[in-house]
Amino acid sequence: MGEADMARFEPNDPKIAVTRYLTTLKEDVRRVIMSQHLVALRNYAQRVVQDGEWLPLEDDIDREVRVREFLALGESFNVKQKDMVALLYKDMFVAS
C-alpha cells in the first residue's frame, strides 16, 4: 500500500500507523510477518475462490488487515503490488 493509498485514510488512523510501523522493522522480522500473512491469505483465498465459502466477519476483518500489511511489507522490499498478488494466487488456478 503506497503513500497515496494511505492518504485516503485519516492521518491518525491506527490501522495506517501500525502498517507504517511494520515497514520500519528489521528485514528478517518483516520477512517472517510477510510469510505468516501469505500463509493465512492463501488459506482465505482458497476458501473463497476454490471452495466457494463466505468468510465469517472475524475472518474477513483479519483478511483485510493482513492484505493491507502484506502489501505494505512487500512495498518495503520494492516488490510491486501486482507481483504480491501473483504470489498470493500462485498455483491456485492450475487446471487439474
MIBA-744469 format. One record per residue: x, y, z of N, C-alpha, C in turn. Coordinates in steps of 0.2 Angstrom, whole numbers, plus 2048, in hexadecimal, padded with zeros to 3 digits. Layout:
BEGIN
atom nX = X nY = Y nZ = Z caX = X caY = Y caZ = Z cX = X cY = Y cZ = Z
...
This chain:
BEGIN
atom nX = 804 nY = 7FA nZ = 800 caX = 800 caY = 800 caZ = 800 cX = 805 cY = 806 cZ = 800
atom nX = 804 nY = 80A nZ = 7FB caX = 808 caY = 810 caZ = 7FA cX = 806 cY = 816 cZ = 7FE
atom nX = 80A nY = 81B nZ = 7FE caX = 808 caY = 821 caZ = 802 cX = 801 cY = 824 cZ = 800
atom nX = 800 nY = 824 nZ = 7F9 caX = 7FA caY = 827 caZ = 7F6 cX = 7F4 cY = 823 cZ = 7F9
atom nX = 7F5 nY = 81C nZ = 7F9 caX = 7EF caY = 818 caZ = 7FC cX = 7EE cY = 81A cZ = 803
atom nX = 7F3 nY = 81A nZ = 807 caX = 7F3 caY = 81C caZ = 80E cX = 7F0 cY = 823 cZ = 80F
atom nX = 7F1 nY = 827 nZ = 80B caX = 7EE caY = 82E caZ = 80B cX = 7E7 cY = 82E cZ = 80B
atom nX = 7E3 nY = 829 nZ = 809 caX = 7DC caY = 829 caZ = 809 cX = 7D9 cY = 828 cZ = 810
atom nX = 7DD nY = 826 nZ = 814 caX = 7DB caY = 825 caZ = 81B cX = 7DD cY = 82B cZ = 81F
atom nX = 7D9 nY = 82B nZ = 825 caX = 7DB caY = 830 caZ = 82A cX = 7E2 cY = 830 cZ = 82C
atom nX = 7E6 nY = 836 nZ = 82D caX = 7ED caY = 836 caZ = 82E cX = 7EE cY = 833 cZ = 835
atom nX = 7EA nY = 832 nZ = 839 caX = 7EB caY = 82F caZ = 840 cX = 7E8 cY = 828 cZ = 840
atom nX = 7E6 nY = 825 nZ = 83B caX = 7E3 caY = 81F caZ = 83B cX = 7E8 cY = 81A cZ = 83D
atom nX = 7E6 nY = 816 nZ = 843 caX = 7EB caY = 811 caZ = 846 cX = 7EC cY = 80C cZ = 841
atom nX = 7E8 nY = 80A nZ = 83C caX = 7E9 caY = 805 caZ = 837 cX = 7EF cY = 807 cZ = 833
atom nX = 7EF nY = 80D nZ = 831 caX = 7F5 caY = 80F caZ = 82D cX = 7FB cY = 810 cZ = 831
atom nX = 7FB nY = 812 nZ = 837 caX = 800 caY = 813 caZ = 83C cX = 804 cY = 80C cZ = 83D
atom nX = 800 nY = 807 nZ = 83E caX = 803 caY = 800 caZ = 83F cX = 806 cY = 7FE cZ = 838
atom nX = 803 nY = 7FF nZ = 832 caX = 805 caY = 7FD caZ = 82C cX = 80C cY = 800 cZ = 82B
atom nX = 80C nY = 807 nZ = 82C caX = 813 caY = 80B caZ = 82B cX = 818 cY = 808 cZ = 830
atom nX = 816 nY = 807 nZ = 836 caX = 81B caY = 804 caZ = 83B cX = 81E cY = 7FD cZ = 839
atom nX = 81A nY = 7F9 nZ = 836 caX = 81C caY = 7F2 caZ = 834 cX = 822 cY = 7F3 cZ = 82E
atom nX = 821 nY = 7F8 nZ = 82A caX = 826 caY = 7F9 caZ = 825 cX = 82D cY = 7FC cZ = 828
atom nX = 82D nY = 7FE nZ = 82E caX = 834 caY = 800 caZ = 831 cX = 837 cY = 7FB cZ = 835
atom nX = 834 nY = 7F5 nZ = 835 caX = 838 caY = 7EF caZ = 839 cX = 83E cY = 7ED cZ = 835
atom nX = 842 nY = 7E9 nZ = 838 caX = 847 caY = 7E6 caZ = 835 cX = 845 cY = 7E1 cZ = 830
atom nX = 849 nY = 7E0 nZ = 82B caX = 847 caY = 7DC caZ = 825 cX = 845 cY = 7D5 cZ = 826
atom nX = 849 nY = 7D2 nZ = 82B caX = 847 caY = 7CB caZ = 82C cX = 840 cY = 7CB cZ = 830
atom nX = 83F nY = 7CF nZ = 834 caX = 838 caY = 7D0 caZ = 837 cX = 833 cY = 7D1 cZ = 832
atom nX = 834 nY = 7D6 nZ = 82E caX = 82F caY = 7D7 caZ = 828 cX = 82E cY = 7D1 cZ = 824
atom nX = 833 nY = 7CD nZ = 823 caX = 832 caY = 7C7 caZ = 81F cX = 82E cY = 7C2 cZ = 822
atom nX = 82F nY = 7C1 nZ = 829 caX = 82B caY = 7BC caZ = 82C cX = 824 cY = 7BE cZ = 82D
atom nX = 822 nY = 7C5 nZ = 82E caX = 81B caY = 7C7 caZ = 82E cX = 818 cY = 7C6 cZ = 827
atom nX = 81C nY = 7C8 nZ = 822 caX = 819 caY = 7C7 caZ = 81B cX = 818 cY = 7C0 cZ = 81A
atom nX = 81C nY = 7BB nZ = 81C caX = 81B caY = 7B4 caZ = 81B cX = 815 cY = 7B2 cZ = 81E
atom nX = 814 nY = 7B4 nZ = 824 caX = 80E caY = 7B2 caZ = 828 cX = 807 cY = 7B5 cZ = 825
atom nX = 808 nY = 7BB nZ = 823 caX = 802 caY = 7BE caZ = 81F cX = 801 cY = 7BA cZ = 819
atom nX = 806 nY = 7B8 nZ = 815 caX = 805 caY = 7B5 caZ = 80F cX = 801 cY = 7AE cZ = 810
atom nX = 803 nY = 7AA nZ = 815 caX = 800 caY = 7A4 caZ = 817 cX = 7F9 cY = 7A5 cZ = 818
atom nX = 7F7 nY = 7AA nZ = 81C caX = 7F0 caY = 7AB caZ = 81E cX = 7EC cY = 7AD cZ = 819
atom nX = 7EF nY = 7B2 nZ = 815 caX = 7EB caY = 7B5 caZ = 80F cX = 7EA cY = 7B0 cZ = 809
atom nX = 7EF nY = 7AB nZ = 808 caX = 7EE caY = 7A6 caZ = 804 cX = 7E8 cY = 7A1 cZ = 806
atom nX = 7E8 nY = 7A0 nZ = 80C caX = 7E3 caY = 79C caZ = 80F cX = 7DC cY = 79F cZ = 80E
atom nX = 7DB nY = 7A6 nZ = 810 caX = 7D5 caY = 7A9 caZ = 80F cX = 7D3 cY = 7A9 cZ = 807
atom nX = 7D8 nY = 7AA nZ = 803 caX = 7D7 caY = 7AA caZ = 7FC cX = 7D4 cY = 7A3 cZ = 7F9
atom nX = 7D7 nY = 79E nZ = 7FC caX = 7D5 caY = 797 caZ = 7FA cX = 7CE cY = 796 cZ = 7FC
atom nX = 7CC nY = 798 nZ = 802 caX = 7C6 caY = 797 caZ = 805 cX = 7C0 cY = 79B cZ = 801
atom nX = 7C2 nY = 7A1 nZ = 7FE caX = 7BD caY = 7A5 caZ = 7FB cX = 7BD cY = 7A3 cZ = 7F3
atom nX = 7C3 nY = 7A3 nZ = 7F0 caX = 7C3 caY = 7A1 caZ = 7E9 cX = 7C2 cY = 79A cZ = 7E7
atom nX = 7C6 nY = 796 nZ = 7EA caX = 7C5 caY = 78F caZ = 7E8 cX = 7BF cY = 78B cZ = 7EC
atom nX = 7BE nY = 78D nZ = 7F2 caX = 7B9 caY = 789 caZ = 7F6 cX = 7B2 cY = 78C cZ = 7F6
atom nX = 7B2 nY = 793 nZ = 7F3 caX = 7AC caY = 796 caZ = 7F3 cX = 7A9 cY = 798 cZ = 7FA
atom nX = 7AD nY = 799 nZ = 7FF caX = 7AB caY = 79B caZ = 805 cX = 7AA cY = 7A2 cZ = 806
atom nX = 7A6 nY = 7A4 nZ = 80A caX = 7A5 caY = 7AB caZ = 80D cX = 7A9 cY = 7AC cZ = 813
atom nX = 7AE nY = 7B1 nZ = 814 caX = 7B1 caY = 7B1 caZ = 81A cX = 7AD cY = 7B4 cZ = 820
atom nX = 7AD nY = 7B1 nZ = 826 caX = 7AA caY = 7B5 caZ = 82B cX = 7AD cY = 7BB cZ = 82C
atom nX = 7A9 nY = 7C0 nZ = 830 caX = 7AB caY = 7C7 caZ = 831 cX = 7B2 cY = 7C7 cZ = 834
atom nX = 7B4 nY = 7C3 nZ = 839 caX = 7BA caY = 7C3 caZ = 83C cX = 7C0 cY = 7C2 cZ = 837
atom nX = 7BF nY = 7BD nZ = 833 caX = 7C4 caY = 7BB caZ = 82E cX = 7C5 cY = 7C0 cZ = 829
atom nX = 7BF nY = 7C3 nZ = 827 caX = 7BF caY = 7C8 caZ = 822 cX = 7C3 cY = 7CF cZ = 824
atom nX = 7C2 nY = 7D0 nZ = 82B caX = 7C6 caY = 7D6 caZ = 82E cX = 7CD cY = 7D4 cZ = 82E
atom nX = 7CF nY = 7CE nZ = 830 caX = 7D6 caY = 7CC caZ = 830 cX = 7D9 cY = 7CC cZ = 829
atom nX = 7D5 nY = 7CA nZ = 824 caX = 7D8 caY = 7CA caZ = 81E cX = 7D9 cY = 7D1 cZ = 81B
atom nX = 7D5 nY = 7D6 nZ = 81D caX = 7D6 caY = 7DD caZ = 81B cX = 7DC cY = 7DF cZ = 81E
atom nX = 7DD nY = 7DE nZ = 824 caX = 7E3 caY = 7E1 caZ = 828 cX = 7EA cY = 7DD cZ = 824
atom nX = 7E9 nY = 7D7 nZ = 824 caX = 7EF caY = 7D3 caZ = 821 cX = 7F1 cY = 7D6 cZ = 81A
atom nX = 7EC nY = 7D7 nZ = 816 caX = 7ED caY = 7D9 caZ = 80F cX = 7F0 cY = 7E0 cZ = 80F
atom nX = 7EE nY = 7E5 nZ = 813 caX = 7F1 caY = 7EB caZ = 814 cX = 7F8 cY = 7EB cZ = 816
atom nX = 7F9 nY = 7E7 nZ = 81B caX = 800 caY = 7E6 caZ = 81D cX = 805 cY = 7E2 cZ = 819
atom nX = 802 nY = 7DD nZ = 815 caX = 806 caY = 7D9 caZ = 811 cX = 808 cY = 7DE cZ = 80B
atom nX = 804 nY = 7E2 nZ = 808 caX = 806 caY = 7E6 caZ = 803 cX = 80B cY = 7EB cZ = 805
atom nX = 80A nY = 7EE nZ = 80B caX = 80E caY = 7F3 caZ = 80D cX = 815 cY = 7F0 cZ = 80E
atom nX = 816 nY = 7EA nZ = 811 caX = 81C caY = 7E7 caZ = 812 cX = 81F cY = 7E5 cZ = 80C
atom nX = 81B nY = 7E3 nZ = 807 caX = 81E caY = 7E1 caZ = 800 cX = 821 cY = 7E8 cZ = 7FD
atom nX = 81E nY = 7ED nZ = 7FE caX = 820 caY = 7F4 caZ = 7FB cX = 827 cY = 7F6 cZ = 7FF
atom nX = 827 nY = 7F4 nZ = 805 caX = 82E caY = 7F6 caZ = 809 cX = 834 cY = 7F2 cZ = 806
atom nX = 832 nY = 7EC nZ = 802 caX = 837 caY = 7E9 caZ = 7FF cX = 838 cY = 7EA cZ = 7F7
atom nX = 834 nY = 7F0 nZ = 7F5 caX = 834 caY = 7F2 caZ = 7EE cX = 831 cY = 7ED cZ = 7EA
atom nX = 82C nY = 7E9 nZ = 7EC caX = 828 caY = 7E4 caZ = 7E8 cX = 821 cY = 7E8 cZ = 7E6
atom nX = 820 nY = 7E7 nZ = 7E0 caX = 81A caY = 7EB caZ = 7DD cX = 814 cY = 7E7 cZ = 7E0
atom nX = 80E nY = 7EB nZ = 7E1 caX = 808 caY = 7E8 caZ = 7E3 cX = 806 cY = 7E2 cZ = 7DF
atom nX = 806 nY = 7E3 nZ = 7D8 caX = 804 caY = 7DD caZ = 7D3 cX = 808 cY = 7D7 cZ = 7D5
atom nX = 80E nY = 7D8 nZ = 7D6 caX = 813 caY = 7D2 caZ = 7D8 cX = 811 cY = 7CE cZ = 7DE
atom nX = 80F nY = 7D3 nZ = 7E3 caX = 80C caY = 7D0 caZ = 7EA cX = 806 cY = 7CC cZ = 7E9
atom nX = 801 nY = 7CF nZ = 7E5 caX = 7FB caY = 7CB caZ = 7E3 cX = 7FC cY = 7C5 cZ = 7E0
atom nX = 801 nY = 7C5 nZ = 7DB caX = 803 caY = 7BF caZ = 7D7 cX = 806 cY = 7BA cZ = 7DC
atom nX = 80A nY = 7BC nZ = 7E1 caX = 80C caY = 7B7 caZ = 7E6 cX = 807 cY = 7B4 cZ = 7EA
atom nX = 802 nY = 7B8 nZ = 7EC caX = 7FC caY = 7B6 caZ = 7F0 cX = 7F8 cY = 7B0 cZ = 7EC
atom nX = 7F7 nY = 7B1 nZ = 7E6 caX = 7F3 caY = 7AD caZ = 7E2 cX = 7F7 cY = 7A8 cZ = 7DE
atom nX = 7FD nY = 7A7 nZ = 7DF caX = 802 caY = 7A3 caZ = 7DB cX = 7FF cY = 79B cZ = 7DC
atom nX = 7FE nY = 798 nZ = 7D7 caX = 7FC caY = 791 caZ = 7D6 cX = 7F5 cY = 790 cZ = 7D8
atom nX = 7F1 nY = 795 nZ = 7D9 caX = 7EA caY = 794 caZ = 7DB cX = 7E6 cY = 793 cZ = 7D6
atom nX = 7E7 nY = 795 nZ = 7D0 caX = 7E3 caY = 794 caZ = 7CA cX = 7E6 cY = 78F cZ = 7C5
atom nX = 7EA nY = 78A nZ = 7C7 caX = 7ED caY = 785 caZ = 7C3 cX = 7E7 cY = 780 cZ = 7C1
atom nX = 7E7 nY = 77F nZ = 7BB caX = 7E2 caY = 77A caZ = 7B9 cX = 7E4 cY = 773 cZ = 7BB
atom nX = 7DF nY = 76F nZ = 7BD caX = 7E0 caY = 768 caZ = 7BF cX = 7E0 cY = 763 cZ = 7B9
